[in-house]
Amino acid sequence: MVLVAFTFCHVFADDQKLHGDWQSISINDINNPKLVDIAKFAINTENMQSENIGLEFQSLSDGRTKVDNNGTTYDLTIVAMEFDEVNVYEIIVFENSKDHVRKLISFD
């Protein structure tokens, strides 16, 4: 009985590492079209929610993802042009895994 409980806890702990922990995005994957699309979604959403803002996507510089049963959370560092000024922003976007609906959580 104790061995069964230990095995269950060990498997459950390994599963928790796959779901719920932040995973860094490798430098080779930073220009992945899906990540670029998510970054552009965040910029478009921010532009619609803020008056007189004209952000334009330039590039991704860093990021990480977290997967859980509800979907994927993207924490990305992006470079965007606002008029003639280049700025760096931290964005968080959640994407529901069932219907692929995205929600901008944070744009700083």
C-alpha positions in Angstrom: 0.0 0.0 0.0 2.8 2.4 0.9 4.6 1.6 -2.4 1.5 2.3 -4.4 1.0 5.7 -2.7 4.7 6.6 -3.3 4.4 5.7 -7.0 1.2 7.7 -7.4 2.8 10.7 -5.7 5.9 10.4 -7.8 3.9 10.2 -11.1 1.7 13.1 -10.0 4.7 15.3 -9.1 6.2 14.6 -12.6 2.8 15.5 -14.2 2.8 18.8 -12.3 6.2 19.7 -13.8 4.6 19.4 -17.3 1.5 21.4 -16.4 1.7 24.6 -14.4 5.5 25.4 -14.5 6.9 28.1 -16.6 9.0 26.9 -19.5 11.5 29.3 -21.2 11.3 29.8 -24.9 14.6 29.0 -26.5 16.3 31.6 -28.7 15.7 29.3 -31.7 12.0 29.4 -31.1 11.6 33.1 -30.4 10.5 33.9 -34.0 8.0 31.1 -34.1 5.0 32.3 -36.2 2.5 31.4 -33.4 4.5 33.5 -30.9 4.7 36.4 -33.3 0.9 36.1 -33.9 0.3 36.2 -30.1 2.5 39.3 -29.8 0.7 41.1 -32.6 -2.6 40.1 -31.0 -1.5 41.8 -27.8 -0.4 45.0 -29.7 -3.6 45.1 -31.6 -5.7 44.7 -28.5 -3.7 47.4 -26.6 -4.1 49.7 -29.6 -7.9 49.2 -29.5 -8.2 49.6 -25.7 -5.9 52.7 -25.5 -6.7 56.0 -27.1 -4.0 57.7 -29.3 -1.7 54.7 -29.2 0.0 53.6 -32.4 2.1 50.6 -31.4 3.7 48.6 -34.2 5.3 45.2 -33.6 9.1 45.0 -34.2 10.3 41.7 -32.6 10.2 39.3 -29.8 13.2 39.3 -27.4 12.3 36.8 -24.7 9.5 34.7 -23.4 8.1 31.8 -21.5 5.0 29.7 -21.5 2.9 27.9 -18.9 0.5 25.1 -19.8 -2.4 24.0 -17.6 -5.7 22.2 -18.2 -7.4 25.3 -19.3 -4.9 26.5 -21.9 -1.6 28.2 -22.3 -0.3 31.5 -20.8 2.3 33.3 -22.8 4.6 35.8 -20.9 6.5 37.6 -23.7 9.0 40.5 -23.9 8.4 42.4 -27.1 9.9 45.3 -28.9 7.4 47.7 -30.5 7.6 51.1 -32.2 5.4 53.9 -31.0 5.6 56.7 -33.5 9.4 57.2 -33.7 10.3 55.6 -30.4 11.3 52.0 -29.8 10.0 50.6 -26.5 10.2 47.2 -24.8 7.0 45.8 -23.3 6.1 42.7 -21.1 2.9 41.1 -22.2 0.8 38.3 -20.8 -1.7 36.5 -23.1 -3.9 33.5 -22.2 -5.1 31.2 -24.9 -7.9 28.8 -24.2 -6.9 25.3 -25.4 -10.5 24.3 -26.4 -11.6 27.1 -28.5 -8.3 29.0 -29.1 -9.8 32.3 -27.7 -7.1 34.7 -26.6 -7.2 37.2 -23.8 -4.7 40.0 -23.1 -4.0 39.8 -19.4 -1.3 42.4 -19.0 0.6 44.9 -21.2 3.4 46.8 -19.4 
